[in-house]
Every structure is written in C-alpha cells, then in structure tokens.
Amino acid sequence: MDDVPRSLVEIQEWMQAALLSPGRAPHLAEVFTASATQSAEERFRVYHRGYRLRLLRCLRQRYPAMSHLLGRELFERFALDYLDANPSRSPVLDTLGDDFPDHLARTRPDTGDGGPPEVWIDLLIDLARFERDFTAVLDGPDSVDDGPVGGTGSGDGGGARLFEARFPVHRYAAAVRHGQDPEPPGAEPVRLSLTRRDGTVVVHDLTDAGHRAPRATARPSTAA
C-alpha cells in the first residue's frame, strides 16, 4: 500500500502519532513484525506502556503532594485522564503538567451527574494549583530582595507569585516534601507569596488570621 510508512522519517512520524493516539495506528502489522511469542500489536503495546509510564512518573514528580493525597492508583487515574485529553507535544517534559489543575477544574468528577461540589475536590484542585506555582517559582529567577510579593517588602519579586486558596495547601505540601504523612487540611482560606531565594522557594503567609473561615474536613472519596 502506498501510504504505508517506509522511510526512517515516515516511521518516526508514524510512531509518534501512534503513541499519542494508540487507538488510531494504521498499518500496525506492516510497521511492526510479530515475534514467536508476541503479535505486532503486543510488541507495540510494550513501547506504548513504557511511554505512558514515563509520563506518569513525570507527573508524580511534579505533583508529589497530590499523589500522596490521592494514593498512587487514584492519582494515576486522574493523570491518565489528563494525558488522554492533553497528549504531550513537546520533546521536553518540563511543561507536561502545566494544565493539570485547570483540567481537574474542568472535569471534576463530583459535578458530572449534576450533584453538588465536594469539598475534597476543591482541596485537590487547590493543592494541584499550589504545586504548579511552586515549581514555576522554583524554576524561575531569584527574587530581587527579601520582601514578600504583596506583603511589606519593596522588591519586584523576580519570578515570584501571589497565591490564594481555600485550604492551607502549602503546609500539607511541605509536610509531604519532608517525608511526613499529614492529614488532609480543613478549609481555611490563605493568601501566600511565593519567592525564590538562593535556589529555594520561600513561602510567605500573608493571610489575615481574623478573616479565616471555619475549617471543614476534606478527604478523598473512594469513588472518583
């Protein structure tokens, strides 16, 4: 058949398209040969599974607190749903998870059947947003001075960010990074400033304690 990929460039382009959309891999039997123990499709699945595992590992490293909150199995279900909707298009994986929090907000499972929002999904989204911003500040430039952005400091903050959330997710994320097993935090609105100093992210809590809302328990549901 004339449209069967034959040159190296054509095969590389076919492989990329097949990995990103494995349900649409024409001419699989012509590109992959069967072995004595595996069919052409089974041999291709080895590559596809390895590729997906690498992407999952990348997302777990990018969102360690979120992975801890959900547990590995549930986290990977959310992550695979994200990867299906947002296949990687870049040769580098630094930005692979940038849209993960927005994807969670768009596809939250608690409202799919018209039901009311669940508190633990709100927590999950806030935690994902914090980890995304934390990494962005860590990978950015150092702050110009020691003052927190939006606080009493006078500097421009460099690559710093202001962050507002319904939960004190910064404490939970810090505990996970230190190898602890913290309880999910209750609702407690926070306003934070994230700055980078000497290669380390410094989190300034700018919250006015007098305006914090009552706490509410937020635990993941087993049905997600």
RAKAQUI-V10801 format. One record per run of one state. SS is the DSSP state (h for helix, s for strand, l for the rest). FROM is the first residue (numbers start at 1). LEN is the number of residues. If there is no record, write none. Layout:
SS;FROM;LEN
SS;FROM;LEN
This chain:
l;1;7
h;8;13
l;21;7
h;28;4
l;32;8
h;40;23
l;63;1
h;64;7
l;71;1
h;72;14
l;86;14
h;100;7
l;107;2
h;109;3
l;112;7
h;119;20
l;139;22
s;161;7
l;168;1
h;169;9
l;178;9
s;187;11
l;198;2
s;200;6
l;206;3
h;209;3
l;212;13
